[in-house]
């Protein structure tokens, strides 16, 4: 990283010391750059996740036109399984499997069961109905997730978050009902 050029400021290792008369703190450029990179990185990952989820719905509908929805779910799950373990082995992270505490492993197993049940229901729904109606209903999982995070995990939401969640829920219901 290079230093920022500040008039009449003393420069030290990747940071800028402001003159005393300005009374500002030392800004570590590396820290700011890493923070911004990580912020952009998770936002980019979230956006890509939304894109892939949208593509998944369309590809799934095309893939189950003449296929049993349970078989389609099993095929999709097998692909996800191979991809996930492939990533673990490519990164040489398989040693961490033994380090998972039993309680957390139990929750991961329950999460897997919930995911499987969700996928089975989702595939059946998109096979029988319109993707443009099924997907908004499926996305009500956001509401359920936030409610569980408040009730079970004791997370706090601001008034703005509650308003946003209400608008999101109302919009999702409108998309499902008026399509």
N, C-alpha and C positions, 0 to 999 in steps of 0.2 A: 504494500500500500504506500502511496505517496502522501506527503504532508500537504495540508491546505495552506495556501499562501495568505498570511494575515499580516497586514502592515504593522510594523513595530511590535511584533510578537516574537517571543523567544520560542524556537523550535526544539523539541526533544523527541526522541524515539517514537515515531508514529503518532505524536500528539502535538497539540498546539497549546501553548500557555498564553493566555490573554494578558495584556498589560494590566498592572495592578489597578490603575485608575478606572478600568472598565469593570473590575470585580466579577469576572465570570469564571466558571470552573474549567479545569483542563478537560478537553474533549479527546478521548482516545479514538482515533480514526479507525483502527482495526476493530474495536468493539462495535462501533456504529455500523461498519460494513458487514460484519458477521451477523449482527442483529437484523439488519435489513435483508441480507441474503436468506437467512432462516425464515423471516417473515414472508418474503416472496416465495420461498421454496414450499412452505406448507399451503399457502394460498394457491399456488400453481397446482400442487397435488390435489387440492380440493376441487379446483376447476376441472382438472383432468378426470377426477372421479365422477363428477357430474356428467361430463361428456361421455365417458365410457358407460355409465349407467343408462344414459339415454340411448346410446347405440345398442346396448344389451337388450333393451326392450324390443327394439325393432328386429334385431337379429333373432331373438327368441321367438317372436311371432312368426317370422319367416321359417324358422326351423321346426315349428311344431304343427304346421298346417296339416300334415298327414302322419303325425307321429303321436303316440301316447304321451301325455304330459309328464307322467311319472318317469318314463324312459328318458324323455328329454332332460328332465331334472338330473337324472343319474349321469347322463353323458356330460352335461355342463359341470356337475360337481366333480366328476373325474378329471376334467380338464383343469379346473381350479385347483384340485388336489395336486396334480402333477406340477402345475406352475408354482404353487406355494412351496412345495418341497424342493423343487428345482432351484428356487431362489435361496432357500436355506442352505442347500448343499453347495451352490456356487459361491456363496459368501462364507462357507465353512463355519456355519453357526449351529450345526446339529448338536454340538456339545452342550448347548444351552437348554436342550430339551430335558436333560436330567436335573437341571437346576430349578425347574418350575415347582414351586411349593404345591402340596397336595390340594389345599383349599383353592388356590388359583386354577389349578388343573381342573378341579370340579366345576368351577365357573366357566372355564373355556369349553368343557364338554357340554354343559347346559346351553351355552351360547351356540355351539354347533348344532345342537338339537333344535333350538329356536330358529336358527338360520335354515336348516333343512325343512322345517315345517313351513317357514315363510316362503321358501322357494317352491315347495310343492303346491302351496295355495296360489302363489303368484303365477306359476306356469299353467295351472288349471284355469285361472281367471283370464289370462291373456289368450288361452286357446279358445275359450268360450265367448269372450267379450271383445270389445274394442280396446286396443292399447291406449288410445287417447282418453278413455274413461277409467280403465284399470290402473294406469300409472298414477294419476292424481290421488286415487283412493289409497293406493299402496304407499304413497308419500305422506299420508297421515301418520306414518310411523314417526315422523319428526315430532308431532304433537305428543305421541305416546312416549317417545324417548325423553323429551323435555320434562313431561310430567313425572316419569319415573326418576329422572335425575334429581328433581326437587323432593319427591317423596322418599326415595330410597337412599340416594347419595347425599341428601341434605344440601344440595347446591342452591344458591340464592340467585334469583333473577330480579333485575331492575324493572321498574314500571315500563320503561321503553321496551324491554325484552318481552314482557307480557303482551304489550300492544302489538309488537311485531309478530309474535306467535299467533295472536288472535287474527290478525290480518292474513297471515300465511294460511291459517286453517280455514278462514272464510273464503279465501281465494281458491284453495284446493277443493273445498266443497262445491263452490260455484262451477269450477271446471268439470267436476264429476257429474253434477246434476244437470247443467245446461248444455252438455255436449250432445 
